Amino acid sequence: MGRSVEDKKAIVAELKESLGETTLALVIDYQGLTVAEMKDLRRKLRPSGATCKVTKNTFMGIAIREQEQWQPLTELLKGSNAFLLVKEDFSSAIKAYQEFQKATKDKTKLRGGVMDGKLLKEADVKVLGDLPSKEQLMAQIAGALNAVTTKIAVGINEVPASLGRALQAVADKDGSSSSDGSDNSSEESAS
């Protein structure tokens, strides 16, 4: 029994809503995966905030029709597709998919993706996957900021210390020259 018009409209509305929250959409050919493997893919994607939607290409085509940034997806709407919709941490989501792909011995094939209105080929997606995750980037930035503040603190502490050393050197020089001078004057008076 076919779907009613209301069901179809609800599916398209849900896809539009999901795409509205998405920063990266990946299209994979999932033909040959078992239900258990699809469930495993969804489980692996969940920590990165990504979802896997399996829907007809016509529904996705209708959903992206009014959303300009997703227009390049139309080139990828051929065959059996699953759509990986990534909200934020695209690096982790891509890595999760790549791990899944290795575990299933390449049963799936990445057709491409779309990000910021640009069509991404498989090589582009791989480069995105090689980027550090959001948490790693934040840790790197925090480390860099910590290093800068440490250098500033050391520099600020060094000013009085170097000033103190300079004053001590001047005092030592004056002290040694005055003691040398007094020795010379006593030698002169003795002669």
C-alpha positions in Angstrom: 0.0 0.0 0.0 1.4 3.4 -1.0 1.9 6.4 1.2 -0.7 9.1 1.4 -0.1 12.6 0.3 0.0 13.7 3.9 2.7 11.1 4.7 4.8 12.3 1.8 4.4 15.9 2.8 5.4 15.0 6.4 8.5 13.2 5.2 9.6 16.2 3.0 8.9 18.6 5.9 11.1 16.5 8.2 13.9 16.4 5.7 13.7 20.2 5.3 13.9 20.6 9.0 16.8 18.3 9.3 18.6 20.1 6.4 18.0 23.4 8.2 20.1 22.2 11.1 22.8 20.6 8.9 26.2 22.0 8.0 27.4 19.0 5.9 25.4 16.4 4.0 27.0 13.3 2.7 25.5 10.9 0.2 26.4 7.2 0.4 25.4 4.2 -1.7 24.2 1.8 1.0 23.1 -1.0 -1.2 24.2 -4.3 0.2 24.1 -3.3 3.9 22.0 -5.3 6.3 19.5 -3.8 8.7 21.9 -4.5 11.6 24.8 -2.8 9.7 22.6 0.3 9.1 21.8 0.3 12.8 25.5 0.1 13.6 26.2 3.0 11.2 23.6 5.2 13.0 25.0 4.2 16.4 28.5 5.2 15.3 27.4 8.5 13.9 25.3 9.5 17.0 28.2 10.8 19.2 29.2 13.2 16.5 25.7 14.6 16.2 25.1 13.2 12.8 22.1 11.3 11.6 21.6 8.8 8.8 18.4 9.2 6.8 17.3 6.7 4.1 14.7 8.2 1.9 13.7 8.3 -1.7 15.7 10.6 -4.0 12.4 12.3 -5.0 11.6 13.3 -1.4 15.1 14.7 -0.9 14.9 16.5 -4.3 11.7 18.2 -3.2 13.2 19.0 0.2 16.2 20.7 -1.3 14.3 22.5 -4.1 13.7 25.7 -2.0 17.1 25.6 -0.1 19.8 27.1 -2.3 22.7 25.8 -0.3 21.6 22.2 -0.9 21.0 22.5 -4.7 24.3 20.7 -5.5 22.9 17.6 -3.9 20.7 17.0 -7.0 23.8 15.8 -8.8 24.1 13.0 -6.3 20.5 11.8 -6.2 21.0 8.6 -8.2 20.5 5.0 -7.1 20.0 3.8 -3.5 21.1 6.6 -1.2 21.5 7.2 2.5 22.1 10.7 3.6 24.4 11.5 6.5 23.4 14.8 7.9 26.0 16.4 10.1 25.1 19.3 12.4 28.4 20.5 13.8 31.4 18.1 14.2 31.9 17.0 10.6 35.4 15.7 11.2 34.2 13.2 13.8 31.2 12.2 11.7 33.4 11.6 8.6 35.9 9.6 10.7 33.0 7.5 12.2 31.7 6.8 8.7 35.3 5.9 7.5 35.7 3.4 10.4 32.3 1.9 9.6 33.2 1.6 6.0 36.4 -0.3 6.9 34.6 -2.5 9.3 32.0 -3.5 6.7 34.7 -4.1 4.1 33.7 -1.2 1.8 30.1 -2.3 1.3 29.1 1.4 1.1 30.5 4.0 -1.3 30.7 7.7 -0.6 29.2 9.5 -3.6 30.0 13.0 -2.4 28.6 15.7 -0.2 27.6 19.3 0.1 28.9 21.9 2.5 28.3 25.7 2.3 26.6 25.3 -1.1 29.6 23.5 -2.6 29.6 20.0 -4.1 32.3 17.9 -2.4 33.9 14.9 -4.1 35.2 11.9 -2.2 38.7 13.4 -1.9 37.3 16.6 -0.5 35.4 14.7 2.2 38.5 12.8 3.1 40.4 16.1 3.6 37.6 17.3 5.9 37.8 14.1 7.8 41.5 14.6 8.4 40.9 17.9 10.1 41.1 17.8 13.9 37.8 17.5 15.8 36.2 20.5 17.5 37.5 19.4 20.9 41.0 18.9 19.5 40.9 22.4 18.0 39.7 23.9 21.2 42.5 22.1 23.1 45.1 23.4 20.6 43.8 27.0 21.0 43.7 26.7 24.8 47.3 25.4 24.7 48.4 28.2 22.5 46.7 30.8 24.7 48.3 29.2 27.7 51.7 29.4 26.1 51.3 33.1 25.3 50.1 34.0 28.8 53.0 32.0 30.3 55.5 33.9 28.1 53.9 37.2 29.1 54.1 36.2 32.8 57.7 35.2 32.5 58.5 38.4 30.6 56.8 40.5 33.3 58.7 38.7 36.0 61.9 39.1 34.1 61.8 42.9 34.1 62.2 43.4 37.8 64.7 40.5 38.0 66.8 41.9 35.2 66.6 45.4 36.7 67.6 44.0 40.0 70.6 42.2 38.4 71.6 45.4 36.6 71.4 47.4 39.8 73.4 44.8 41.6 76.0 44.8 38.9 76.3 48.6 39.1 76.5 48.4 42.9 79.2 45.7 42.7 81.1 47.7 40.1 80.9 50.9 42.2 81.9 48.9 45.3 84.9 47.3 43.6 86.0 50.5 42.0 85.7 52.4 45.3 87.6 49.7 47.2 90.2 49.7 44.4 90.4 53.5 44.6 90.8 53.5 48.4 93.6 51.0 48.1 95.3 53.2 45.5 94.9 56.3 47.6 96.4 54.6 50.7 99.3 53.3 48.6 99.9 56.8 47.2 99.9 58.4 50.6 102.3 55.7 51.9 104.8 56.5 49.2 
